[in-house]
Amino acid sequence: MRGLGPEACTSLIGEAVRKACSEIVQARWRSIDEAAKRMGVSVRVIRHWIQRPVDPLPCSQVEPRGKVLIKDSDADAWLRRHHLERDMDALAKEVLAEMGL
């Protein structure tokens, strides 16, 4: 960092630290129990999602009977692919019907 002033050095170091922290956060691996708590569902639901025949929840397992690990970024991407879009017109009609209108 020769030739750079203190502010430029501080900026470069700050950027490197932010990038490293971001990579660490993105690479967070969790057990099934931890993933279930993070996503607000039961362990049974996580196991069901992992065993789905089509588009299962991505996970890793090194040994045949070893611990199953789920990467946060994989789980987040998988959940985004399954985002439910509600039909707002249908929702409004449903609410009005429940109100008797």
N, C-alpha and C positions, 0 to 999 in steps of 0.2 A: 504494500500500500504506500510505497514511496511516492512522494510528490503530491499526495492527496492531503488536503487540510483536515483538521480534526472533525469538522462537521460532515465532510464527505465520508471519512472513515466510520464515524458513528452511524451514518445512514446505511452504508454497506453492511456493517455488522448487524444492525437492526433488521435489515432485509433478510440476511442469511438466517438469523435466529427465527424470524417469523416463518420462513420457508421450512426450516427444520421442524419447528413446532407443528406446523400444518401437516407435514408428512407423518409425524408421530401420531397425531390425532387421527388422520385418515387410515393409518395402519393398525388401529386398535383391534385386537382380537378378543373375543369373549366366549365364555363357556355357554352352553345352552341355557343354563339357569340365569346367567348374567344378561344374555341377549333377551330372554323372556322378560326380565325385569325392566330392561331398557325400553322394550317395545310395548310394555304394558299388557302382555298376554301370558298365558300359562305355558309351562314347559311342554305340556301335551300338544298345544297348538304349534309350537316351534317344531317339535318332532314330526307333526303332521305335515307342516310346510316343507320340511326337509325331504320327506318321503313322497311328495307329490310326483305322479308319473310325468306330468307336463309342467315345465318351468318350476322346478323345486327351488327352495331357498338355498343359495350357495353356502357351502361349508367345507371344512377340511378335517380329515382324520388320518393321522400318520399310521397308526397301528389298527388292525382289524377291530379290536375291542378297546381302542384308545379313546381319549377324550375328543369330542367333536368341538371344533372351534368355528366361530362365525365372525367374519371381519365386518366391522361397523359399516364401512363404505359399501361393501357388497350387499348387506342387509338394507341399507338406505336406498340403494339403487333398485333393489328388488321391490321394496315397498312402493317406490315412486312408479314403477311399471304397473302396479296394481291399484293405483289411485282411483277412487270411485268418484266419478262426476255425477252429481245429482241433477236431474232435470228440474230446473227451478219452476217451470210452469206446473209440472206435475206436483211438486212439493207445495206450491201455493194452493192448488186445488185441493190437495189432501188436508191442509191446515184449515181451509175454509169449510170443507165438508165436516171436519171434526167440530168446528164451531157452529155448525148448523146453518151456514150461510150459503 
